[in-house]
Amino acid sequence: MKRIAAKRGLKLEQHGGLWVFINMLAKDRGDNDFVGFFGEANALHRNFYEDEMEKESVEILTGRIEQLITKLKEVC
């Protein structure tokens, strides 16, 4: 996401900036899946530190993150 933002002349320095940018992408593309997938990525990021999810949940969300990556590649 930071690379895509940089291509658009934006510099994302804080985590909140990622949310602003992903919302902008969702609006620009007319695709709210960007927000949903990023929310799931954020949950996995939090889980890295908190270790609160079951393995099965992590596996399911990992597949959803692959979908986010695919969508982000389409934007590039």
PyMOL Python script that loads the backbone (N, CA, C, O; Angstrom):
from pymol import cmd

cmd.read_pdbstr("""\
ATOM      1  N   MET A   1       0.810  -1.175   0.000  1.00  0.00           N
ATOM      2  CA  MET A   1       0.000   0.000   0.000  1.00  0.00           C
ATOM      3  C   MET A   1       0.864   1.253   0.000  1.00  0.00           C
ATOM      4  O   MET A   1       0.537   2.235  -0.667  1.00  0.00           O
ATOM      5  N   LYS A   2       1.957   1.223   0.739  1.00  0.00           N
ATOM      6  CA  LYS A   2       2.819   2.405   0.783  1.00  0.00           C
ATOM      7  C   LYS A   2       3.431   2.683  -0.581  1.00  0.00           C
ATOM      8  O   LYS A   2       3.619   3.840  -0.956  1.00  0.00           O
ATOM      9  N   ARG A   3       3.738   1.638  -1.314  1.00  0.00           N
ATOM     10  CA  ARG A   3       4.306   1.829  -2.655  1.00  0.00           C
ATOM     11  C   ARG A   3       3.270   2.456  -3.591  1.00  0.00           C
ATOM     12  O   ARG A   3       3.602   3.352  -4.367  1.00  0.00           O
ATOM     13  N   ILE A   4       2.045   2.002  -3.525  1.00  0.00           N
ATOM     14  CA  ILE A   4       0.988   2.568  -4.359  1.00  0.00           C
ATOM     15  C   ILE A   4       0.756   4.026  -3.981  1.00  0.00           C
ATOM     16  O   ILE A   4       0.606   4.888  -4.848  1.00  0.00           O
ATOM     17  N   ALA A   5       0.728   4.288  -2.685  1.00  0.00           N
ATOM     18  CA  ALA A   5       0.542   5.667  -2.223  1.00  0.00           C
ATOM     19  C   ALA A   5       1.691   6.546  -2.712  1.00  0.00           C
ATOM     20  O   ALA A   5       1.466   7.675  -3.150  1.00  0.00           O
ATOM     21  N   ALA A   6       2.910   6.037  -2.640  1.00  0.00           N
ATOM     22  CA  ALA A   6       4.076   6.811  -3.081  1.00  0.00           C
ATOM     23  C   ALA A   6       3.986   7.144  -4.567  1.00  0.00           C
ATOM     24  O   ALA A   6       4.369   8.236  -4.984  1.00  0.00           O
ATOM     25  N   LYS A   7       3.481   6.203  -5.364  1.00  0.00           N
ATOM     26  CA  LYS A   7       3.303   6.462  -6.790  1.00  0.00           C
ATOM     27  C   LYS A   7       2.321   7.598  -7.032  1.00  0.00           C
ATOM     28  O   LYS A   7       2.358   8.257  -8.070  1.00  0.00           O
ATOM     29  N   ARG A   8       1.436   7.818  -6.055  1.00  0.00           N
ATOM     30  CA  ARG A   8       0.447   8.890  -6.160  1.00  0.00           C
ATOM     31  C   ARG A   8       0.912  10.158  -5.443  1.00  0.00           C
ATOM     32  O   ARG A   8       0.148  11.108  -5.272  1.00  0.00           O
ATOM     33  N   GLY A   9       2.179  10.152  -5.030  1.00  0.00           N
ATOM     34  CA  GLY A   9       2.745  11.327  -4.380  1.00  0.00           C
ATOM     35  C   GLY A   9       2.400  11.456  -2.909  1.00  0.00           C
ATOM     36  O   GLY A   9       2.549  12.533  -2.331  1.00  0.00           O
ATOM     37  N   LEU A  10       1.943  10.375  -2.294  1.00  0.00           N
ATOM     38  CA  LEU A  10       1.585  10.396  -0.882  1.00  0.00           C
ATOM     39  C   LEU A  10       2.616   9.647  -0.059  1.00  0.00           C
ATOM     40  O   LEU A  10       3.176   8.651  -0.519  1.00  0.00           O
ATOM     41  N   LYS A  11       2.868  10.113   1.140  1.00  0.00           N
ATOM     42  CA  LYS A  11       3.788   9.441   2.046  1.00  0.00           C
ATOM     43  C   LYS A  11       3.016   9.047   3.297  1.00  0.00           C
ATOM     44  O   LYS A  11       2.544   9.905   4.042  1.00  0.00           O
ATOM     45  N   LEU A  12       2.892   7.756   3.520  1.00  0.00           N
ATOM     46  CA  LEU A  12       2.139   7.243   4.664  1.00  0.00           C
ATOM     47  C   LEU A  12       3.111   6.955   5.799  1.00  0.00           C
ATOM     48  O   LEU A  12       3.860   5.979   5.756  1.00  0.00           O
ATOM     49  N   GLU A  13       3.090   7.805   6.804  1.00  0.00           N
ATOM     50  CA  GLU A  13       4.049   7.662   7.900  1.00  0.00           C
ATOM     51  C   GLU A  13       3.439   7.073   9.163  1.00  0.00           C
ATOM     52  O   GLU A  13       4.159   6.536  10.005  1.00  0.00           O
ATOM     53  N   GLN A  14       2.114   7.166   9.307  1.00  0.00           N
ATOM     54  CA  GLN A  14       1.453   6.642  10.494  1.00  0.00           C
ATOM     55  C   GLN A  14       0.429   5.593  10.083  1.00  0.00           C
ATOM     56  O   GLN A  14      -0.077   5.595   8.961  1.00  0.00           O
ATOM     57  N   HIS A  15       0.137   4.700  11.021  1.00  0.00           N
ATOM     58  CA  HIS A  15      -0.796   3.611  10.725  1.00  0.00           C
ATOM     59  C   HIS A  15      -2.164   4.147  10.301  1.00  0.00           C
ATOM     60  O   HIS A  15      -2.808   3.577   9.420  1.00  0.00           O
ATOM     61  N   GLY A  16      -2.600   5.219  10.911  1.00  0.00           N
ATOM     62  CA  GLY A  16      -3.887   5.812  10.552  1.00  0.00           C
ATOM     63  C   GLY A  16      -3.922   6.256   9.104  1.00  0.00           C
ATOM     64  O   GLY A  16      -4.978   6.250   8.472  1.00  0.00           O
ATOM     65  N   GLY A  17      -2.772   6.640   8.576  1.00  0.00           N
ATOM     66  CA  GLY A  17      -2.692   7.034   7.177  1.00  0.00           C
ATOM     67  C   GLY A  17      -3.003   5.886   6.237  1.00  0.00           C
ATOM     68  O   GLY A  17      -3.510   6.099   5.136  1.00  0.00           O
ATOM     69  N   LEU A  18      -2.705   4.683   6.662  1.00  0.00           N
ATOM     70  CA  LEU A  18      -3.042   3.507   5.856  1.00  0.00           C
ATOM     71  C   LEU A  18      -4.559   3.383   5.709  1.00  0.00           C
ATOM     72  O   LEU A  18      -5.060   3.045   4.637  1.00  0.00           O
ATOM     73  N   TRP A  19      -5.283   3.657   6.794  1.00  0.00           N
ATOM     74  CA  TRP A  19      -6.743   3.591   6.748  1.00  0.00           C
ATOM     75  C   TRP A  19      -7.307   4.669   5.838  1.00  0.00           C
ATOM     76  O   TRP A  19      -8.234   4.419   5.068  1.00  0.00           O
ATOM     77  N   VAL A  20      -6.749   5.859   5.927  1.00  0.00           N
ATOM     78  CA  VAL A  20      -7.207   6.943   5.052  1.00  0.00           C
ATOM     79  C   VAL A  20      -6.996   6.546   3.595  1.00  0.00           C
ATOM     80  O   VAL A  20      -7.876   6.729   2.755  1.00  0.00           O
ATOM     81  N   PHE A  21      -5.822   6.003   3.312  1.00  0.00           N
ATOM     82  CA  PHE A  21      -5.488   5.634   1.937  1.00  0.00           C
ATOM     83  C   PHE A  21      -6.359   4.484   1.434  1.00  0.00           C
ATOM     84  O   PHE A  21      -6.828   4.522   0.297  1.00  0.00           O
ATOM     85  N   ILE A  22      -6.581   3.469   2.256  1.00  0.00           N
ATOM     86  CA  ILE A  22      -7.373   2.327   1.801  1.00  0.00           C
ATOM     87  C   ILE A  22      -8.819   2.754   1.553  1.00  0.00           C
ATOM     88  O   ILE A  22      -9.466   2.242   0.639  1.00  0.00           O
ATOM     89  N   ASN A  23      -9.330   3.687   2.358  1.00  0.00           N
ATOM     90  CA  ASN A  23     -10.669   4.223   2.118  1.00  0.00           C
ATOM     91  C   ASN A  23     -10.715   4.998   0.808  1.00  0.00           C
ATOM     92  O   ASN A  23     -11.702   4.932   0.076  1.00  0.00           O
ATOM     93  N   MET A  24      -9.644   5.731   0.516  1.00  0.00           N
ATOM     94  CA  MET A  24      -9.565   6.473  -0.739  1.00  0.00           C
ATOM     95  C   MET A  24      -9.558   5.505  -1.928  1.00  0.00           C
ATOM     96  O   MET A  24     -10.242   5.733  -2.926  1.00  0.00           O
ATOM     97  N   LEU A  25      -8.784   4.431  -1.812  1.00  0.00           N
ATOM     98  CA  LEU A  25      -8.766   3.421  -2.882  1.00  0.00           C
ATOM     99  C   LEU A  25     -10.145   2.807  -3.082  1.00  0.00           C
ATOM    100  O   LEU A  25     -10.591   2.623  -4.214  1.00  0.00           O
ATOM    101  N   ALA A  26     -10.814   2.492  -1.984  1.00  0.00           N
ATOM    102  CA  ALA A  26     -12.144   1.882  -2.069  1.00  0.00           C
ATOM    103  C   ALA A  26     -13.111   2.809  -2.794  1.00  0.00           C
ATOM    104  O   ALA A  26     -13.890   2.363  -3.637  1.00  0.00           O
ATOM    105  N   LYS A  27     -13.063   4.092  -2.469  1.00  0.00           N
ATOM    106  CA  LYS A  27     -13.948   5.055  -3.128  1.00  0.00           C
ATOM    107  C   LYS A  27     -13.585   5.210  -4.600  1.00  0.00           C
ATOM    108  O   LYS A  27     -14.460   5.208  -5.466  1.00  0.00           O
ATOM    109  N   ASP A  28     -12.281   5.346  -4.882  1.00  0.00           N
ATOM    110  CA  ASP A  28     -11.828   5.519  -6.267  1.00  0.00           C
ATOM    111  C   ASP A  28     -12.209   4.333  -7.144  1.00  0.00           C
ATOM    112  O   ASP A  28     -12.584   4.505  -8.304  1.00  0.00           O
ATOM    113  N   ARG A  29     -12.113   3.142  -6.590  1.00  0.00           N
ATOM    114  CA  ARG A  29     -12.370   1.932  -7.363  1.00  0.00           C
ATOM    115  C   ARG A  29     -13.815   1.453  -7.242  1.00  0.00           C
ATOM    116  O   ARG A  29     -14.228   0.540  -7.957  1.00  0.00           O
ATOM    117  N   GLY A  30     -14.572   2.056  -6.354  1.00  0.00           N
ATOM    118  CA  GLY A  30     -15.947   1.593  -6.137  1.00  0.00           C
ATOM    119  C   GLY A  30     -15.985   0.182  -5.592  1.00  0.00           C
ATOM    120  O   GLY A  30     -16.849  -0.611  -5.968  1.00  0.00           O
ATOM    121  N   ASP A  31     -15.050  -0.137  -4.704  1.00  0.00           N
ATOM    122  CA  ASP A  31     -14.900  -1.509  -4.221  1.00  0.00           C
ATOM    123  C   ASP A  31     -14.593  -1.492  -2.724  1.00  0.00           C
ATOM    124  O   ASP A  31     -13.453  -1.271  -2.318  1.00  0.00           O
ATOM    125  N   ASN A  32     -15.610  -1.723  -1.923  1.00  0.00           N
ATOM    126  CA  ASN A  32     -15.447  -1.709  -0.469  1.00  0.00           C
ATOM    127  C   ASN A  32     -14.678  -2.901   0.072  1.00  0.00           C
ATOM    128  O   ASN A  32     -14.328  -2.926   1.252  1.00  0.00           O
ATOM    129  N   ASP A  33     -14.407  -3.899  -0.780  1.00  0.00           N
ATOM    130  CA  ASP A  33     -13.606  -5.036  -0.334  1.00  0.00           C
ATOM    131  C   ASP A  33     -12.219  -4.590   0.135  1.00  0.00           C
ATOM    132  O   ASP A  33     -11.622  -5.234   0.998  1.00  0.00           O
ATOM    133  N   PHE A  34     -11.707  -3.502  -0.423  1.00  0.00           N
ATOM    134  CA  PHE A  34     -10.404  -3.004   0.027  1.00  0.00           C
ATOM    135  C   PHE A  34     -10.424  -2.757   1.540  1.00  0.00           C
ATOM    136  O   PHE A  34      -9.494  -3.136   2.252  1.00  0.00           O
ATOM    137  N   VAL A  35     -11.488  -2.122   2.015  1.00  0.00           N
ATOM    138  CA  VAL A  35     -11.592  -1.798   3.439  1.00  0.00           C
ATOM    139  C   VAL A  35     -11.729  -3.073   4.270  1.00  0.00           C
ATOM    140  O   VAL A  35     -11.066  -3.227   5.296  1.00  0.00           O
ATOM    141  N   GLY A  36     -12.591  -3.980   3.823  1.00  0.00           N
ATOM    142  CA  GLY A  36     -12.783  -5.230   4.545  1.00  0.00           C
ATOM    143  C   GLY A  36     -11.517  -6.062   4.619  1.00  0.00           C
ATOM    144  O   GLY A  36     -11.150  -6.560   5.684  1.00  0.00           O
ATOM    145  N   PHE A  37     -10.861  -6.208   3.495  1.00  0.00           N
ATOM    146  CA  PHE A  37      -9.625  -6.998   3.473  1.00  0.00           C
ATOM    147  C   PHE A  37      -8.546  -6.348   4.330  1.00  0.00           C
ATOM    148  O   PHE A  37      -7.808  -7.043   5.027  1.00  0.00           O
ATOM    149  N   PHE A  38      -8.449  -5.017   4.283  1.00  0.00           N
ATOM    150  CA  PHE A  38      -7.437  -4.349   5.096  1.00  0.00           C
ATOM    151  C   PHE A  38      -7.753  -4.492   6.583  1.00  0.00           C
ATOM    152  O   PHE A  38      -6.846  -4.632   7.404  1.00  0.00           O
ATOM    153  N   GLY A  39      -9.031  -4.456   6.923  1.00  0.00           N
ATOM    154  CA  GLY A  39      -9.413  -4.680   8.322  1.00  0.00           C
ATOM    155  C   GLY A  39      -8.979  -6.056   8.801  1.00  0.00           C
ATOM    156  O   GLY A  39      -8.547  -6.219   9.942  1.00  0.00           O
ATOM    157  N   GLU A  40      -9.096  -7.034   7.931  1.00  0.00           N
ATOM    158  CA  GLU A  40      -8.663  -8.385   8.280  1.00  0.00           C
ATOM    159  C   GLU A  40      -7.140  -8.456   8.394  1.00  0.00           C
ATOM    160  O   GLU A  40      -6.612  -9.152   9.262  1.00  0.00           O
ATOM    161  N   ALA A  41      -6.439  -7.741   7.526  1.00  0.00           N
ATOM    162  CA  ALA A  41      -4.975  -7.680   7.617  1.00  0.00           C
ATOM    163  C   ALA A  41      -4.570  -7.023   8.930  1.00  0.00           C
ATOM    164  O   ALA A  41      -3.610  -7.446   9.574  1.00  0.00           O
ATOM    165  N   ASN A  42      -5.294  -6.005   9.313  1.00  0.00           N
ATOM    166  CA  ASN A  42      -5.008  -5.310  10.565  1.00  0.00           C
ATOM    167  C   ASN A  42      -5.220  -6.245  11.761  1.00  0.00           C
ATOM    168  O   ASN A  42      -4.454  -6.212  12.725  1.00  0.00           O
ATOM    169  N   ALA A  43      -6.259  -7.073  11.692  1.00  0.00           N
ATOM    170  CA  ALA A  43      -6.510  -8.041  12.761  1.00  0.00           C
ATOM    171  C   ALA A  43      -5.371  -9.044  12.866  1.00  0.00           C
ATOM    172  O   ALA A  43      -4.966  -9.415  13.968  1.00  0.00           O
ATOM    173  N   LEU A  44      -4.857  -9.482  11.729  1.00  0.00           N
ATOM    174  CA  LEU A  44      -3.712 -10.404  11.757  1.00  0.00           C
ATOM    175  C   LEU A  44      -2.471  -9.719  12.321  1.00  0.00           C
ATOM    176  O   LEU A  44      -1.702 -10.330  13.063  1.00  0.00           O
ATOM    177  N   HIS A  45      -2.282  -8.473  11.975  1.00  0.00           N
ATOM    178  CA  HIS A  45      -1.146  -7.710  12.502  1.00  0.00           C
ATOM    179  C   HIS A  45      -1.243  -7.622  14.029  1.00  0.00           C
ATOM    180  O   HIS A  45      -0.257  -7.841  14.732  1.00  0.00           O
ATOM    181  N   ARG A  46      -2.428  -7.301  14.529  1.00  0.00           N
ATOM    182  CA  ARG A  46      -2.647  -7.224  15.972  1.00  0.00           C
ATOM    183  C   ARG A  46      -2.424  -8.596  16.613  1.00  0.00           C
ATOM    184  O   ARG A  46      -1.852  -8.691  17.699  1.00  0.00           O
ATOM    185  N   ASN A  47      -2.873  -9.648  15.944  1.00  0.00           N
ATOM    186  CA  ASN A  47      -2.711 -10.995  16.475  1.00  0.00           C
ATOM    187  C   ASN A  47      -1.246 -11.394  16.594  1.00  0.00           C
ATOM    188  O   ASN A  47      -0.891 -12.195  17.458  1.00  0.00           O
ATOM    189  N   PHE A  48      -0.400 -10.847  15.742  1.00  0.00           N
ATOM    190  CA  PHE A  48       1.038 -11.133  15.822  1.00  0.00           C
ATOM    191  C   PHE A  48       1.557 -10.784  17.222  1.00  0.00           C
ATOM    192  O   PHE A  48       2.391 -11.497  17.781  1.00  0.00           O
ATOM    193  N   TYR A  49       1.058  -9.693  17.771  1.00  0.00           N
ATOM    194  CA  TYR A  49       1.501  -9.239  19.093  1.00  0.00           C
ATOM    195  C   TYR A  49       0.682  -9.836  20.229  1.00  0.00           C
ATOM    196  O   TYR A  49       1.217 -10.088  21.309  1.00  0.00           O
ATOM    197  N   GLU A  50      -0.597 -10.063  20.003  1.00  0.00           N
ATOM    198  CA  GLU A  50      -1.498 -10.505  21.072  1.00  0.00           C
ATOM    199  C   GLU A  50      -1.672 -12.018  21.126  1.00  0.00           C
ATOM    200  O   GLU A  50      -1.992 -12.560  22.184  1.00  0.00           O
ATOM    201  N   ASP A  51      -1.468 -12.708  20.006  1.00  0.00           N
ATOM    202  CA  ASP A  51      -1.621 -14.164  19.922  1.00  0.00           C
ATOM    203  C   ASP A  51      -2.951 -14.631  20.507  1.00  0.00           C
ATOM    204  O   ASP A  51      -2.987 -15.469  21.408  1.00  0.00           O
ATOM    205  N   GLU A  52      -4.048 -14.073  19.976  1.00  0.00           N
ATOM    206  CA  GLU A  52      -5.360 -14.395  20.508  1.00  0.00           C
ATOM    207  C   GLU A  52      -6.212 -15.247  19.575  1.00  0.00           C
ATOM    208  O   GLU A  52      -7.239 -15.780  19.995  1.00  0.00           O
ATOM    209  N   MET A  53      -5.800 -15.385  18.314  1.00  0.00           N
ATOM    210  CA  MET A  53      -6.613 -16.126  17.335  1.00  0.00           C
ATOM    211  C   MET A  53      -6.232 -17.600  17.297  1.00  0.00           C
ATOM    212  O   MET A  53      -5.088 -17.987  17.535  1.00  0.00           O
ATOM    213  N   GLU A  54      -7.235 -18.392  16.990  1.00  0.00           N
ATOM    214  CA  GLU A  54      -6.999 -19.806  16.731  1.00  0.00           C
ATOM    215  C   GLU A  54      -6.306 -19.959  15.376  1.00  0.00           C
ATOM    216  O   GLU A  54      -6.447 -19.108  14.499  1.00  0.00           O
ATOM    217  N   LYS A  55      -5.569 -21.036  15.219  1.00  0.00           N
ATOM    218  CA  LYS A  55      -4.839 -21.304  13.984  1.00  0.00           C
ATOM    219  C   LYS A  55      -5.771 -21.284  12.774  1.00  0.00           C
ATOM    220  O   LYS A  55      -5.411 -20.751  11.724  1.00  0.00           O
ATOM    221  N   GLU A  56      -6.949 -21.852  12.911  1.00  0.00           N
ATOM    222  CA  GLU A  56      -7.895 -21.916  11.803  1.00  0.00           C
ATOM    223  C   GLU A  56      -8.316 -20.517  11.349  1.00  0.00           C
ATOM    224  O   GLU A  56      -8.458 -20.259  10.153  1.00  0.00           O
ATOM    225  N   SER A  57      -8.512 -19.630  12.306  1.00  0.00           N
ATOM    226  CA  SER A  57      -8.878 -18.251  11.966  1.00  0.00           C
ATOM    227  C   SER A  57      -7.764 -17.558  11.206  1.00  0.00           C
ATOM    228  O   SER A  57      -8.011 -16.846  10.232  1.00  0.00           O
ATOM    229  N   VAL A  58      -6.551 -17.768  11.650  1.00  0.00           N
ATOM    230  CA  VAL A  58      -5.392 -17.174  10.970  1.00  0.00           C
ATOM    231  C   VAL A  58      -5.311 -17.683   9.541  1.00  0.00           C
ATOM    232  O   VAL A  58      -5.061 -16.906   8.620  1.00  0.00           O
ATOM    233  N   GLU A  59      -5.519 -18.965   9.349  1.00  0.00           N
ATOM    234  CA  GLU A  59      -5.461 -19.544   8.005  1.00  0.00           C
ATOM    235  C   GLU A  59      -6.540 -18.957   7.096  1.00  0.00           C
ATOM    236  O   GLU A  59      -6.276 -18.657   5.931  1.00  0.00           O
ATOM    237  N   ILE A  60      -7.743 -18.796   7.621  1.00  0.00           N
ATOM    238  CA  ILE A  60      -8.828 -18.221   6.828  1.00  0.00           C
ATOM    239  C   ILE A  60      -8.489 -16.794   6.431  1.00  0.00           C
ATOM    240  O   ILE A  60      -8.629 -16.415   5.268  1.00  0.00           O
ATOM    241  N   LEU A  61      -8.042 -16.004   7.400  1.00  0.00           N
ATOM    242  CA  LEU A  61      -7.722 -14.605   7.108  1.00  0.00           C
ATOM    243  C   LEU A  61      -6.522 -14.467   6.188  1.00  0.00           C
ATOM    244  O   LEU A  61      -6.447 -13.519   5.407  1.00  0.00           O
ATOM    245  N   THR A  62      -5.602 -15.379   6.268  1.00  0.00           N
ATOM    246  CA  THR A  62      -4.449 -15.342   5.371  1.00  0.00           C
ATOM    247  C   THR A  62      -4.907 -15.428   3.919  1.00  0.00           C
ATOM    248  O   THR A  62      -4.370 -14.735   3.055  1.00  0.00           O
ATOM    249  N   GLY A  63      -5.885 -16.265   3.652  1.00  0.00           N
ATOM    250  CA  GLY A  63      -6.438 -16.363   2.295  1.00  0.00           C
ATOM    251  C   GLY A  63      -7.091 -15.062   1.860  1.00  0.00           C
ATOM    252  O   GLY A  63      -7.014 -14.689   0.690  1.00  0.00           O
ATOM    253  N   ARG A  64      -7.724 -14.377   2.782  1.00  0.00           N
ATOM    254  CA  ARG A  64      -8.353 -13.094   2.474  1.00  0.00           C
ATOM    255  C   ARG A  64      -7.293 -12.032   2.176  1.00  0.00           C
ATOM    256  O   ARG A  64      -7.521 -11.147   1.352  1.00  0.00           O
ATOM    257  N   ILE A  65      -6.151 -12.113   2.833  1.00  0.00           N
ATOM    258  CA  ILE A  65      -5.072 -11.153   2.588  1.00  0.00           C
ATOM    259  C   ILE A  65      -4.498 -11.370   1.194  1.00  0.00           C
ATOM    260  O   ILE A  65      -4.083 -10.415   0.536  1.00  0.00           O
ATOM    261  N   GLU A  66      -4.475 -12.607   0.746  1.00  0.00           N
ATOM    262  CA  GLU A  66      -4.037 -12.875  -0.622  1.00  0.00           C
ATOM    263  C   GLU A  66      -4.958 -12.169  -1.617  1.00  0.00           C
ATOM    264  O   GLU A  66      -4.505 -11.690  -2.657  1.00  0.00           O
ATOM    265  N   GLN A  67      -6.238 -12.108  -1.298  1.00  0.00           N
ATOM    266  CA  GLN A  67      -7.183 -11.387  -2.161  1.00  0.00           C
ATOM    267  C   GLN A  67      -6.894  -9.882  -2.144  1.00  0.00           C
ATOM    268  O   GLN A  67      -6.998  -9.216  -3.174  1.00  0.00           O
ATOM    269  N   LEU A  68      -6.533  -9.351  -0.979  1.00  0.00           N
ATOM    270  CA  LEU A  68      -6.164  -7.924  -0.897  1.00  0.00           C
ATOM    271  C   LEU A  68      -4.940  -7.650  -1.754  1.00  0.00           C
ATOM    272  O   LEU A  68      -4.900  -6.658  -2.482  1.00  0.00           O
ATOM    273  N   ILE A  69      -3.954  -8.512  -1.674  1.00  0.00           N
ATOM    274  CA  ILE A  69      -2.726  -8.323  -2.472  1.00  0.00           C
ATOM    275  C   ILE A  69      -3.062  -8.335  -3.962  1.00  0.00           C
ATOM    276  O   ILE A  69      -2.538  -7.517  -4.720  1.00  0.00           O
ATOM    277  N   THR A  70      -3.914  -9.237  -4.380  1.00  0.00           N
ATOM    278  CA  THR A  70      -4.323  -9.290  -5.784  1.00  0.00           C
ATOM    279  C   THR A  70      -4.975  -7.969  -6.198  1.00  0.00           C
ATOM    280  O   THR A  70      -4.660  -7.423  -7.256  1.00  0.00           O
ATOM    281  N   LYS A  71      -5.882  -7.458  -5.362  1.00  0.00           N
ATOM    282  CA  LYS A  71      -6.546  -6.194  -5.673  1.00  0.00           C
ATOM    283  C   LYS A  71      -5.552  -5.042  -5.727  1.00  0.00           C
ATOM    284  O   LYS A  71      -5.663  -4.166  -6.584  1.00  0.00           O
ATOM    285  N   LEU A  72      -4.594  -5.038  -4.829  1.00  0.00           N
ATOM    286  CA  LEU A  72      -3.598  -3.967  -4.817  1.00  0.00           C
ATOM    287  C   LEU A  72      -2.716  -4.031  -6.067  1.00  0.00           C
ATOM    288  O   LEU A  72      -2.321  -2.997  -6.607  1.00  0.00           O
ATOM    289  N   LYS A  73      -2.417  -5.225  -6.513  1.00  0.00           N
ATOM    290  CA  LYS A  73      -1.623  -5.365  -7.753  1.00  0.00           C
ATOM    291  C   LYS A  73      -2.378  -4.820  -8.958  1.00  0.00           C
ATOM    292  O   LYS A  73      -1.764  -4.294  -9.886  1.00  0.00           O
ATOM    293  N   GLU A  74      -3.688  -4.940  -8.952  1.00  0.00           N
ATOM    294  CA  GLU A  74      -4.507  -4.417 -10.047  1.00  0.00           C
ATOM    295  C   GLU A  74      -4.456  -2.888 -10.089  1.00  0.00           C
ATOM    296  O   GLU A  74      -4.595  -2.287 -11.154  1.00  0.00           O
ATOM    297  N   VAL A  75      -4.258  -2.271  -8.937  1.00  0.00           N
ATOM    298  CA  VAL A  75      -4.205  -0.823  -8.841  1.00  0.00           C
ATOM    299  C   VAL A  75      -2.884  -0.275  -9.389  1.00  0.00           C
ATOM    300  O   VAL A  75      -2.831   0.813  -9.964  1.00  0.00           O
ATOM    301  N   CYS A  76      -1.820  -1.064  -9.193  1.00  0.00           N
ATOM    302  CA  CYS A  76      -0.478  -0.599  -9.599  1.00  0.00           C
ATOM    303  C   CYS A  76      -0.430  -0.226 -11.023  1.00  0.00           C
ATOM    304  O   CYS A  76       0.619   0.183 -11.519  1.00  0.00           O
TER     305      CYS A  76
END
""", "prot")
cmd.dss("prot")
cmd.show_as("cartoon", "prot")
cmd.util.cbc("prot")
cmd.orient("prot")
